Amino acid sequence: MKTSLRNITVHDQKFVYWYTSGACFTLNLSVKGDKNSTITLLFQAISPPEKPYTFWAFYDIVAQQNETEVILHVARPKHIAEILTYLLDQRRELWLKGKPQIIESGWGILEEMGYADPKPVWVTEW
């Protein structure tokens, strides 16, 4: 399922985001007004073997942070803003004007942010 563009502001800068779900959750982040400056985070996972003819997806990720279990709702503005803040503050080199960036392991970004052992929380779509 692909979402429509949604607006979000981080550090007084306007962005748009959209995502697709399934066995790979794909989060696209772009500076508003510059559709060529996009960062795409791929969260690839293997869906559960139960019900092989079912379409599995995930929107939540369970992880450990400071020895506490947390749930990241990667399709919600709060956690998208957290990811954007991290990318702006710590990975500024990814925001090259006019050059799309694909991060094959969104899981690695979460680990850089301090989330240990992130795992998808699977739901059946249909």
Secondary structure as GFF3:
##gff-version 3
##sequence-region A 1 126
A	DSSP	beta_strand	6	10	.	.	.	ID=ss1
A	DSSP	beta_strand	13	20	.	.	.	ID=ss2
A	DSSP	beta_strand	24	31	.	.	.	ID=ss3
A	DSSP	beta_strand	38	44	.	.	.	ID=ss4
A	DSSP	beta_strand	56	65	.	.	.	ID=ss5
A	DSSP	beta_strand	68	73	.	.	.	ID=ss6
A	DSSP	alpha_helix	77	90	.	.	.	ID=ss7
A	DSSP	three_ten_helix	92	94	.	.	.	ID=ss8
A	DSSP	beta_strand	101	103	.	.	.	ID=ss9
A	DSSP	alpha_helix	106	112	.	.	.	ID=ss10
A	DSSP	beta_strand	116	124	.	.	.	ID=ss11
###
